[in-house]
Amino acid sequence: MLTRILSCSLLLLSAAPLWAADLAELRVTPPDVNLATALDRQGIVVQAVFTDGITRDVTDQATWTLANPALVRREGNTLHPV
C-alpha cells in the first residue's frame, strides 16, 4: 500500500501572469495513492484554485517527483506499481 508517494509543484514558465487572479490553492488528486496489485494504476490530476474562484486543470503545467521511485513507475501522469 502506497501513501504520499509524490509531491507536486506548479511550474510557471511565463514572465507575464497566466491568469488575472492569484493562486489560492493547489490540489493534487488523489491525495493518497494505493496500488495493491501489479495490474493497478492511478492517474494524477493537478488543479489550481484562484482567488477569483476559478479552478483550472494545470496537470500538464505541473512538475512533480516521486517520493520513492523504487515503489512506482511513472508514465506521463499515470502511476504503476514496480
ABEGO torsion letter per residue (X at the ends): XBBGABBBBBBBABABBABABBBABBBBOBABBBBABAABBBBBBBBBBBAAGBBBBAAAABBBBBABAAABBBBEABBBBX
